[in-house]
């Protein structure tokens, strides 16, 4: 690996997989640019990382707001400087059946889970191209491979779309030297899962996994780390299952 200091942008950095990824990359020497929408949590997470000597810049950004990503990069793109990795971990979900889902619900999930990742990649591209081995990792879901066991059809559809985004951009951007991959976690213990399922329901869900447990955000972060590393230099457009063996 290069000894040069690396910089990673992580969206959805205030909880779950995004927060675990920020902790891991920070501990392993990356400068961090964290993006989230919860100012209090973002401040607390950044402070803890700085106490460990990690260089952290954080920005508030709500992907549900039209034009928010473009505005962010117009205001801050130059100051961000060269970026080695972009981790699109921001996501939202809603516990719904088909009879409960509105067009507004669908629009929100696709705007955050899909459009947000596309726009982040688009506008971060000039920064990524300033580094020798840039990488983008999207956080999809086992729901995109099959179906969600706990959330609505719009969540499943958005995560399937993110797989398509990954495959398409992996092909489109590789000529510029940018690799684009995705992970598809199974049910991972996070605030989102706590929102969707009771403790008993989570235990029942864990019992259905071949490994007999839920995933940990830190386990997902390790795979993201690998995909961003030079050890994964020939992996592009790949969808990596991190799901305990769900087939």
N, C-alpha and C positions, 0 to 999 in steps of 0.2 A: 504493500500500500504506500501511496505517496505520503511524505511527511508534511506536506503543505496543509495548513489549517483549512478545514472545510466548513461550509455553511449550508444549513438545511432549513427549509421552510416547512413547517408542519401546521396544517389547518386542523380545526377541531381539537386544539391542544389542551383544552380545559378539563377533559375527562376521558375515561376509557382508554382505547388503543392510542389515541392521539397523545394523551398525557404520558402514557407509558413509553411511547416512542421518543417524546421530548426528554424524559428522564434518561433513557438509554443512550441516545445520541449525545446528550450533554455530558454524561459520565465518560463517554469514549472520545471526548475532545472536540466535538463539533461546536461551532458557533450556531446559535439558534435564532430563528425568526419565527415566533409563535403567533398564530392567528386564531382568534376565538371571539365570542360575543359576550362573554360574562366577565366584566371588568374586575370584579372582586376576586374571582377564582384565578383569572389570568395574572393579576398582581401577586397573589399568594404563591402560585406555582413558580413564577419568574423569580421571586425573592428567594425561595428555597434553592433554586438552581444557582443563583448568583452566590449564595452562601457557600456553595461547593466550588466556586471559581469558574462557573460556566458563563460565557458571554451570551446574554439574552436580550433580544429586542422583541417587544410584543406590540401587537396592533389589534384593535377591535374591528371586526368586520362581520356583517350579517349577510349571508349569502341569499337570504330571502328578499333582500332589497334590490330592485332592478338597477343595474348599472353599478352596483357596489364594488365589484372587483375591478372594473375598468377605472373607476374613480380612485380606488386605492393605489393602483399602479401608476396612474397619472400623477398622483401626489407624492408617492414614495418609491417608485420603481428605481430611480437613479440612485437614491441613497441606500437601497438594499445592496447594491453592488453585485459581484459575482455570486451565483448560487449553484452549489453542486447537486443538491437534491431537493425535490419537491414531494412531500408526502400529503396526498389528498385524503385526510382522515375525517373531515367534517361530514356529519350526516345527521339526519333526523328520521323519526319514525312515528307511527301512530297505530295504536291498537284498534283495528276496525274490521268489520265484515263488509262485504260488498254493498249491503243495504245501507250502511252508515256512511260510505265514502262520498264526499262531494268533489266537484271540480276544483274547488279551492284547495282541498286536501291534496289532490293529485298534483296540482301545480306547485304547491309548496315542496313536496317530497322530491319532485324532479328538479326543481330549481336548486335546492340545496345539495341533493345527492348526486346529480348528474351535471346540470349546467354549471354549478359551482366548480366542479373538477375541470370541466372543459375550459372555462374562463380563466381559472388559475393557471392552467397549463399554457394557454394562449398568451397571457400577459406576462407570465414569468419567463417565457422562452428567451427574450433578449438577455436576461440575467443568467439563465442556464447555459447559454451559448458562450458565455465568457469563461467557462471552466472546461477542462479537458475531457471529463468523463461524466457528463450530466445524466441524471436518472430521475424518473418520475415513478412513484408507486401510488396506486389507487387502492383504497380500502373498500372492497366490495363485500360480498357476503355469500355464505352457502345458499342463502335464499335466491341469489342470482343464478346459481347452478341448478336448483331444484324448485323449492318454494319455501316460504317462511313458515316455520312451525308455530310462531307466536304473534306475527304482525300481519298487516293487511296486504292485499294484492298490489296496491300501489308501491309498497316497500319492495316487494319481490320484483316488480317490473323495473323500478329504479335501479336496483342492484344488478339486474340482468343487463340493463342499458349500460351501466358502468363497465361491465365486462366487454361489451361491444366497443365502447370508447377506448378501452385499453388496447384491444387488438388493432383497432383502426389507427390510433396514434402511434402504436409501436411500429407499424409499417410506414406511416407518413413521416415520422420524425427521425427514423434511424439514419437516413441519409445525411442528416445534420449532426449525427453523433449522439442523439438523445435516445436512451432506452426508456421504454414505458412498460411497466408490469403491474400486476395487481395481486392482492391476496384475497382469498375468500374464507374468512373465519366462520366457524360454526358458532353456536351460542357461547359468547364470551362474557364473563361476569363483569358488568359495567353498570353505570347509572341508567343507561338505556334499557338494559335487561331488567333492572329493578323496577323501572317504570312499567314495563310490559307484563311482568309475571310476579306473582307472590313467591315467597320463599318455598312453599310446598310445591308450587308449579315448577320452580327452577330445579328442585330435587328430582321431580318426575322427569323433567327434560334431560337432566344429567344422566339418569338411569337408562335413557334410550341411546346414549352415545356409546360406541364400542369401548371407549376408555372409561366409561362410567363416571365421567365428571364433566363440568364445564371447562372451557378454556380460560386462560389468564391473559389479561392485556399484555403482560410482559412477554408471553410466548409469541404473540402476534408481532410485537415490536422486534423481536430477534430476527424474524423472517424478513421484515422490512429492512432491518440493518443489512442483512445479507444481500438483498436485492439491490440496495444502494451501493454496495461495495464493489471493488474491482474483481472480487472473486466471482461475481455474477456477470462478468463482462460479455458473455455470449448468451445471456438470457434476455430475451426481448419479446414483448407481446404475449408474455406467459401469464397464465392465471394459476396461482399457487394455492392449493387447498391447505388450510391449516385448521383442520376440523376434527381431529381425533379418530379419523377413520370412517366417517360417514360416507357411504357410497350411494 
